[in-house]
Amino acid sequence: MFTILGADGKEYGPVPADKVHAWITTRRANLQTKARREGETEWKTLGDFAEFATPPATASATPESGVAPPPPPGPSTMSPLTGTPAPTGPGAVQTATGPLDITGCIKQGWATGLANYWPILGVSLLVGLCLSIAGVIPLLGILASLVLNGVFYGGLYYYVLKKVRGESTEIADAFSGFSVCFGQLALASIVVILLVLLGCLLLVLPGIYLAVCWMFTFPLVRDKGLGFWEAMELGRKVVTAQWFRVFGLLLLIAVLMLVLLAIPLGIIFLGGASHGGAASYLFIGLGVVGAVLISLGITPFLSSTLMHAYEELFGSSTG
């Protein structure tokens, strides 16, 4: 297994040798690309490893061809999911050409959430706890939540996205928004929240439209390295093209949540319909606890489903 150092300074992998050979063959890496074998700490060029000493004929330029070898893989040359060319920028990031597969996203989200249930749940609880603590800071709580919401969720979505891609993860990934792109995520959080609230206050429907269009803004900033406005514009353009499919996915998720919450909500209703007393409070308490546990329990599946949709819309190959 090898980790590649991209032209953008980011690490890609670990991936098996045959995957690296594929990158070389398709001219997304060359023998000068920096790499590190799993378990080692020293960075070398791919040409220093015996596995790549004799690259495929298309891997590097020859004096006769006069074609310069391509730069190492990075956002400007490689899609994180497929390894196909994907230039950066809001007009160049590869996006889906076909309709969003709603059923496929739910199935894949279930599989990813089930395979990584406890890590995603644990990290989600940790991020949620940190955001809650920031929100209760006296006087500054609302402002802190407004600014940090995108920073926290940008990192959390990035963590889940790496699980979706089958990449190795660590808890630091969930908080990487603070170290990698704090300013852009903070600006995205402020602008998105305020504009969506403004849209809801005016006519409601504009707020709903914008909320759906900008739902992938935070992962776009963290994953693609875009500025907050570029991420918002890219999200708006891509989602608008199939807005009702994306909205349908969210609506289906909401319906599934209501079905799962039907029992605890029914218990709460029964408690409220009672004429007071210990039994009434017991019903309400049990219902609330049940609703909270179910909501937390399905978090890994919901976030995985959303990130599969993100990957299909913004991370898949168009070639």
Contacts in CASP RR format, 6 or more apart in sequence:
PFRMAT RR
TARGET T0000
AUTHOR 0000-0000-0000
METHOD contacts of the structure
MODEL  1
MFTILGADGKEYGPVPADKVHAWITTRRANLQTKARREGETEWKTLGDFA
EFATPPATASATPESGVAPPPPPGPSTMSPLTGTPAPTGPGAVQTATGPL
DITGCIKQGWATGLANYWPILGVSLLVGLCLSIAGVIPLLGILASLVLNG
VFYGGLYYYVLKKVRGESTEIADAFSGFSVCFGQLALASIVVILLVLLGC
LLLVLPGIYLAVCWMFTFPLVRDKGLGFWEAMELGRKVVTAQWFRVFGLL
LLIAVLMLVLLAIPLGIIFLGGASHGGAASYLFIGLGVVGAVLISLGITP
FLSSTLMHAYEELFGSSTG
1 13 0 8 1.000
1 14 0 8 1.000
1 15 0 8 1.000
1 16 0 8 1.000
1 17 0 8 1.000
1 37 0 8 1.000
1 38 0 8 1.000
2 13 0 8 1.000
2 14 0 8 1.000
2 15 0 8 1.000
2 16 0 8 1.000
2 17 0 8 1.000
2 20 0 8 1.000
2 35 0 8 1.000
2 36 0 8 1.000
2 37 0 8 1.000
2 38 0 8 1.000
2 49 0 8 1.000
3 11 0 8 1.000
3 12 0 8 1.000
3 13 0 8 1.000
3 14 0 8 1.000
3 15 0 8 1.000
3 35 0 8 1.000
3 36 0 8 1.000
3 38 0 8 1.000
4 11 0 8 1.000
4 12 0 8 1.000
4 13 0 8 1.000
4 15 0 8 1.000
4 20 0 8 1.000
4 23 0 8 1.000
4 29 0 8 1.000
4 33 0 8 1.000
4 34 0 8 1.000
4 35 0 8 1.000
4 72 0 8 1.000
4 73 0 8 1.000
5 11 0 8 1.000
5 12 0 8 1.000
5 33 0 8 1.000
5 34 0 8 1.000
5 35 0 8 1.000
5 36 0 8 1.000
5 43 0 8 1.000
5 72 0 8 1.000
6 12 0 8 1.000
6 33 0 8 1.000
6 34 0 8 1.000
6 71 0 8 1.000
6 72 0 8 1.000
6 73 0 8 1.000
6 74 0 8 1.000
7 71 0 8 1.000
7 72 0 8 1.000
7 73 0 8 1.000
7 74 0 8 1.000
7 76 0 8 1.000
7 77 0 8 1.000
8 74 0 8 1.000
8 75 0 8 1.000
8 76 0 8 1.000
9 74 0 8 1.000
10 74 0 8 1.000
10 75 0 8 1.000
12 73 0 8 1.000
12 74 0 8 1.000
12 78 0 8 1.000
12 80 0 8 1.000
13 167 0 8 1.000
13 168 0 8 1.000
14 38 0 8 1.000
14 168 0 8 1.000
17 51 0 8 1.000
17 52 0 8 1.000
20 29 0 8 1.000
20 35 0 8 1.000
20 46 0 8 1.000
20 51 0 8 1.000
20 52 0 8 1.000
21 51 0 8 1.000
21 52 0 8 1.000
21 55 0 8 1.000
21 56 0 8 1.000
23 29 0 8 1.000
23 73 0 8 1.000
23 78 0 8 1.000
23 83 0 8 1.000
24 30 0 8 1.000
24 31 0 8 1.000
24 46 0 8 1.000
24 52 0 8 1.000
24 55 0 8 1.000
24 56 0 8 1.000
24 59 0 8 1.000
24 60 0 8 1.000
25 55 0 8 1.000
25 56 0 8 1.000
25 58 0 8 1.000
25 59 0 8 1.000
26 58 0 8 1.000
26 83 0 8 1.000
26 84 0 8 1.000
27 58 0 8 1.000
27 59 0 8 1.000
27 69 0 8 1.000
27 70 0 8 1.000
28 70 0 8 1.000
28 73 0 8 1.000
28 77 0 8 1.000
28 78 0 8 1.000
28 83 0 8 1.000
28 85 0 8 1.000
29 46 0 8 1.000
29 59 0 8 1.000
29 70 0 8 1.000
29 72 0 8 1.000
29 73 0 8 1.000
30 46 0 8 1.000
30 55 0 8 1.000
30 59 0 8 1.000
30 60 0 8 1.000
30 69 0 8 1.000
30 70 0 8 1.000
30 72 0 8 1.000
31 45 0 8 1.000
31 46 0 8 1.000
31 47 0 8 1.000
31 52 0 8 1.000
31 55 0 8 1.000
31 59 0 8 1.000
31 60 0 8 1.000
31 69 0 8 1.000
32 45 0 8 1.000
32 46 0 8 1.000
32 47 0 8 1.000
32 69 0 8 1.000
32 72 0 8 1.000
33 45 0 8 1.000
33 46 0 8 1.000
33 72 0 8 1.000
33 73 0 8 1.000
34 43 0 8 1.000
34 44 0 8 1.000
34 45 0 8 1.000
34 72 0 8 1.000
35 43 0 8 1.000
35 44 0 8 1.000
35 45 0 8 1.000
35 46 0 8 1.000
35 49 0 8 1.000
36 42 0 8 1.000
36 43 0 8 1.000
36 44 0 8 1.000
37 49 0 8 1.000
46 52 0 8 1.000
46 55 0 8 1.000
47 53 0 8 1.000
47 55 0 8 1.000
60 69 0 8 1.000
61 67 0 8 1.000
61 68 0 8 1.000
61 69 0 8 1.000
70 77 0 8 1.000
71 77 0 8 1.000
73 83 0 8 1.000
75 86 0 8 1.000
75 88 0 8 1.000
75 224 0 8 1.000
75 225 0 8 1.000
76 86 0 8 1.000
76 87 0 8 1.000
76 88 0 8 1.000
77 85 0 8 1.000
77 86 0 8 1.000
77 87 0 8 1.000
78 84 0 8 1.000
78 85 0 8 1.000
78 86 0 8 1.000
79 85 0 8 1.000
79 86 0 8 1.000
79 94 0 8 1.000
79 315 0 8 1.000
79 316 0 8 1.000
79 317 0 8 1.000
80 165 0 8 1.000
80 223 0 8 1.000
80 315 0 8 1.000
81 165 0 8 1.000
81 311 0 8 1.000
81 315 0 8 1.000
81 316 0 8 1.000
81 317 0 8 1.000
82 315 0 8 1.000
82 316 0 8 1.000
82 317 0 8 1.000
83 317 0 8 1.000
84 94 0 8 1.000
84 317 0 8 1.000
84 318 0 8 1.000
84 319 0 8 1.000
85 94 0 8 1.000
86 92 0 8 1.000
86 93 0 8 1.000
86 94 0 8 1.000
86 315 0 8 1.000
86 317 0 8 1.000
87 93 0 8 1.000
88 224 0 8 1.000
88 225 0 8 1.000
88 226 0 8 1.000
89 224 0 8 1.000
89 226 0 8 1.000
89 230 0 8 1.000
89 234 0 8 1.000
90 226 0 8 1.000
90 230 0 8 1.000
90 231 0 8 1.000
90 233 0 8 1.000
90 234 0 8 1.000
90 237 0 8 1.000
91 234 0 8 1.000
93 224 0 8 1.000
93 226 0 8 1.000
93 234 0 8 1.000
93 314 0 8 1.000
93 315 0 8 1.000
94 314 0 8 1.000
94 315 0 8 1.000
94 316 0 8 1.000
94 317 0 8 1.000
94 318 0 8 1.000
95 234 0 8 1.000
95 238 0 8 1.000
95 313 0 8 1.000
95 314 0 8 1.000
95 315 0 8 1.000
95 318 0 8 1.000
96 238 0 8 1.000
96 312 0 8 1.000
96 313 0 8 1.000
96 314 0 8 1.000
96 316 0 8 1.000
96 318 0 8 1.000
97 318 0 8 1.000
98 242 0 8 1.000
99 242 0 8 1.000
99 245 0 8 1.000
100 242 0 8 1.000
100 245 0 8 1.000
100 246 0 8 1.000
100 249 0 8 1.000
100 309 0 8 1.000
100 312 0 8 1.000
100 313 0 8 1.000
101 312 0 8 1.000
102 245 0 8 1.000
102 248 0 8 1.000
102 249 0 8 1.000
102 252 0 8 1.000
104 308 0 8 1.000
105 249 0 8 1.000
105 305 0 8 1.000
105 308 0 8 1.000
105 309 0 8 1.000
105 312 0 8 1.000
106 249 0 8 1.000
106 252 0 8 1.000
106 253 0 8 1.000
106 305 0 8 1.000
108 164 0 8 1.000
108 304 0 8 1.000
108 305 0 8 1.000
108 308 0 8 1.000
109 164 0 8 1.000
109 301 0 8 1.000
109 304 0 8 1.000
109 305 0 8 1.000
109 307 0 8 1.000
109 308 0 8 1.000
110 301 0 8 1.000
110 304 0 8 1.000
110 305 0 8 1.000
112 163 0 8 1.000
112 164 0 8 1.000
112 304 0 8 1.000
112 307 0 8 1.000
112 308 0 8 1.000
113 120 0 8 1.000
113 163 0 8 1.000
113 300 0 8 1.000
113 301 0 8 1.000
113 304 0 8 1.000
114 300 0 8 1.000
114 301 0 8 1.000
116 163 0 8 1.000
116 300 0 8 1.000
116 304 0 8 1.000
117 300 0 8 1.000
119 163 0 8 1.000
119 169 0 8 1.000
120 159 0 8 1.000
120 160 0 8 1.000
120 163 0 8 1.000
120 299 0 8 1.000
120 300 0 8 1.000
120 303 0 8 1.000
120 304 0 8 1.000
121 296 0 8 1.000
121 297 0 8 1.000
121 299 0 8 1.000
121 300 0 8 1.000
123 156 0 8 1.000
123 159 0 8 1.000
123 171 0 8 1.000
123 174 0 8 1.000
124 156 0 8 1.000
124 299 0 8 1.000
124 300 0 8 1.000
124 303 0 8 1.000
125 296 0 8 1.000
126 171 0 8 1.000
126 174 0 8 1.000
127 152 0 8 1.000
127 153 0 8 1.000
127 155 0 8 1.000
127 156 0 8 1.000
127 174 0 8 1.000
127 175 0 8 1.000
128 152 0 8 1.000
130 152 0 8 1.000
131 145 0 8 1.000
131 148 0 8 1.000
131 149 0 8 1.000
131 152 0 8 1.000
134 141 0 8 1.000
134 144 0 8 1.000
134 145 0 8 1.000
134 148 0 8 1.000
135 141 0 8 1.000
135 142 0 8 1.000
135 144 0 8 1.000
135 145 0 8 1.000
137 144 0 8 1.000
146 189 0 8 1.000
146 190 0 8 1.000
146 193 0 8 1.000
146 194 0 8 1.000
147 186 0 8 1.000
147 189 0 8 1.000
147 190 0 8 1.000
148 186 0 8 1.000
148 189 0 8 1.000
149 189 0 8 1.000
149 193 0 8 1.000
150 185 0 8 1.000
150 186 0 8 1.000
150 188 0 8 1.000
150 189 0 8 1.000
150 218 0 8 1.000
151 177 0 8 1.000
151 178 0 8 1.000
151 182 0 8 1.000
151 183 0 8 1.000
151 185 0 8 1.000
151 186 0 8 1.000
151 189 0 8 1.000
152 175 0 8 1.000
153 218 0 8 1.000
154 177 0 8 1.000
154 185 0 8 1.000
154 218 0 8 1.000
154 219 0 8 1.000
154 221 0 8 1.000
154 222 0 8 1.000
155 173 0 8 1.000
155 174 0 8 1.000
155 175 0 8 1.000
155 176 0 8 1.000
155 177 0 8 1.000
155 218 0 8 1.000
155 222 0 8 1.000
156 174 0 8 1.000
156 303 0 8 1.000
157 218 0 8 1.000
157 219 0 8 1.000
157 222 0 8 1.000
157 223 0 8 1.000
157 303 0 8 1.000
157 306 0 8 1.000
157 307 0 8 1.000
157 310 0 8 1.000
158 173 0 8 1.000
158 174 0 8 1.000
158 176 0 8 1.000
158 177 0 8 1.000
158 219 0 8 1.000
158 222 0 8 1.000
158 223 0 8 1.000
159 169 0 8 1.000
159 171 0 8 1.000
159 173 0 8 1.000
159 174 0 8 1.000
160 303 0 8 1.000
160 304 0 8 1.000
160 306 0 8 1.000
160 307 0 8 1.000
161 219 0 8 1.000
161 223 0 8 1.000
161 307 0 8 1.000
161 310 0 8 1.000
161 311 0 8 1.000
162 168 0 8 1.000
162 169 0 8 1.000
162 173 0 8 1.000
163 169 0 8 1.000
163 304 0 8 1.000
163 307 0 8 1.000
164 304 0 8 1.000
164 307 0 8 1.000
164 308 0 8 1.000
164 311 0 8 1.000
165 311 0 8 1.000
176 222 0 8 1.000
177 185 0 8 1.000
177 222 0 8 1.000
180 222 0 8 1.000
181 221 0 8 1.000
181 222 0 8 1.000
181 225 0 8 1.000
181 227 0 8 1.000
183 228 0 8 1.000
184 221 0 8 1.000
184 225 0 8 1.000
184 226 0 8 1.000
184 227 0 8 1.000
184 228 0 8 1.000
184 231 0 8 1.000
185 218 0 8 1.000
185 221 0 8 1.000
185 222 0 8 1.000
185 228 0 8 1.000
187 228 0 8 1.000
188 217 0 8 1.000
188 218 0 8 1.000
188 221 0 8 1.000
188 227 0 8 1.000
188 228 0 8 1.000
188 231 0 8 1.000
188 232 0 8 1.000
189 218 0 8 1.000
191 228 0 8 1.000
191 229 0 8 1.000
191 232 0 8 1.000
192 210 0 8 1.000
192 214 0 8 1.000
192 217 0 8 1.000
192 232 0 8 1.000
195 210 0 8 1.000
196 207 0 8 1.000
196 210 0 8 1.000
196 211 0 8 1.000
196 214 0 8 1.000
197 207 0 8 1.000
198 207 0 8 1.000
199 206 0 8 1.000
199 207 0 8 1.000
199 210 0 8 1.000
200 206 0 8 1.000
200 207 0 8 1.000
200 208 0 8 1.000
209 243 0 8 1.000
210 236 0 8 1.000
212 239 0 8 1.000
212 243 0 8 1.000
212 246 0 8 1.000
212 247 0 8 1.000
212 250 0 8 1.000
213 235 0 8 1.000
213 236 0 8 1.000
213 239 0 8 1.000
213 240 0 8 1.000
213 243 0 8 1.000
214 232 0 8 1.000
214 235 0 8 1.000
214 236 0 8 1.000
215 239 0 8 1.000
215 246 0 8 1.000
215 250 0 8 1.000
215 306 0 8 1.000
216 235 0 8 1.000
216 239 0 8 1.000
216 310 0 8 1.000
216 313 0 8 1.000
216 314 0 8 1.000
217 228 0 8 1.000
217 231 0 8 1.000
217 232 0 8 1.000
217 235 0 8 1.000
218 231 0 8 1.000
219 307 0 8 1.000
219 310 0 8 1.000
220 226 0 8 1.000
220 231 0 8 1.000
220 234 0 8 1.000
220 235 0 8 1.000
220 314 0 8 1.000
221 227 0 8 1.000
221 228 0 8 1.000
221 231 0 8 1.000
223 314 0 8 1.000
224 231 0 8 1.000
224 314 0 8 1.000
226 234 0 8 1.000
234 314 0 8 1.000
235 314 0 8 1.000
238 313 0 8 1.000
238 314 0 8 1.000
239 246 0 8 1.000
239 313 0 8 1.000
246 309 0 8 1.000
246 313 0 8 1.000
249 305 0 8 1.000
249 309 0 8 1.000
253 302 0 8 1.000
253 305 0 8 1.000
257 295 0 8 1.000
257 298 0 8 1.000
257 302 0 8 1.000
260 294 0 8 1.000
260 298 0 8 1.000
261 291 0 8 1.000
261 294 0 8 1.000
261 295 0 8 1.000
264 286 0 8 1.000
264 287 0 8 1.000
264 288 0 8 1.000
264 289 0 8 1.000
264 290 0 8 1.000
264 291 0 8 1.000
264 294 0 8 1.000
265 287 0 8 1.000
265 291 0 8 1.000
266 287 0 8 1.000
267 283 0 8 1.000
267 284 0 8 1.000
267 286 0 8 1.000
267 287 0 8 1.000
267 290 0 8 1.000
268 283 0 8 1.000
268 284 0 8 1.000
268 285 0 8 1.000
268 287 0 8 1.000
268 288 0 8 1.000
268 291 0 8 1.000
270 283 0 8 1.000
271 279 0 8 1.000
271 280 0 8 1.000
271 281 0 8 1.000
271 283 0 8 1.000
271 284 0 8 1.000
272 280 0 8 1.000
272 283 0 8 1.000
272 284 0 8 1.000
274 280 0 8 1.000
274 283 0 8 1.000
END
